[in-house]
Amino acid sequence: MRILFAGGGTAGHINPALSIANYIKEKEPQFEALFIGTKRGLETKLVPSAGYDIKYIDICGINRKNLLKNISVIRKLQKAKKDMKKIIEDFKPDAVVCTGGYVSGPVMMAAHKAGVPAIIHEQNVYPGLTVKGSQKYADYIAVSFTETMEFIKKCKCVVTGNPIRPEVLRANSEESRAKLGMTDKPFVLVFGGSLGAGKINDTMIEVLKYICKDESINLLFGTGDKNFNKVMEKIKEENVILPEGVKVVPYINNMNEVMSACDIVVSRAGAITVSEIAALGKASILIPSPNVVRNHQEQNAREFEKNGAAKVITEDELTPKKLYDTMIEMASDDEERHKMQENVKKLAKTNATEEIYNLVKTMIK
């Protein structure tokens, strides 16, 4: 089985593709995969480190603020479609699997023109522009939420949930806590997505001052690679001395272990993040990014909130005191936290990779 994968930009688009590829690799002895991405996204690191080949095309998203700049976007799209035609001719895939990001657009178009069956996956409640634009080229549209079917062609939709990395599903909380040397204090994990988040970083610098005074929790804070030096310089300027059990790191490479070990997750509300939170049954404080199309992160977060599965703080509401108080309140109230954990488990869908694999097999047949 030869599968062409496309998805790029952030880990939220790349990790689902890698999860699907890894699952198919376990099932198909003759499996071959080729990934398509751009040289500007995290796929340049994540895909090769996972052991897969990748080819790059030059494509970018539509500029919604300056429409004149989209002339160059159209030119890049035409060039990318030609490049994809050649790649498809050379690789000869049995099927195409796209997981979003603007790189998926020309891949879906080229696959359709070449007569190669294709599936595209939408991670969020509200479908992105690429998924909505690609639905006419798709054999199937795999979605993560039933509500998504209100916005796209129902006849092509299959509700699969979000592909979750096997290492996340296999993670054991007690084993992870022991490996990480956790104490009995509640452990809070804070991160702003694969690229970091400036607003969360700035807020956390002030939150660390409160935490250093009472030392009632353990905490791991991932700033994002690009923001780490800036955050550490600010911490030094503010004379914040981090106590034992409180760590600040640029990137969390062992997310499966730390998320499994933690008691509370503080994060953005990207689709893959909330899906992993649900799969592991973690209480969370979600701070949706306002800088996304159709505010889809807040829609993801509100879906959890209405089910009693998370607390939501929007950026407009976010202050160091509010975030700290919410953390400590959740950390100290075992009963409420456990209730939230039970509620979030009910939202978990953990067999998405299997369902998408079955759809791929159906397309090939």
PyMOL commands that set and color helices and strands:
alter all, ss='L'
color gray80, all
select helices_A, chain A and resi 11-27+43-49+67-91+104-114+129-137+146-150+154-156+166-170+173-180+198-214+225-237+255-261+271-280+293-306+320-332+334-345+352-364
alter helices_A, ss='H'
color red, helices_A
select strands_A, chain A and resi 2-6+32-37+53-56+95-98+118-122+140-143+157-159+187-191+218-222+246-249+264-267+283-286+311-312
alter strands_A, ss='S'
color yellow, strands_A
deselect
rebuild
show_as cartoon
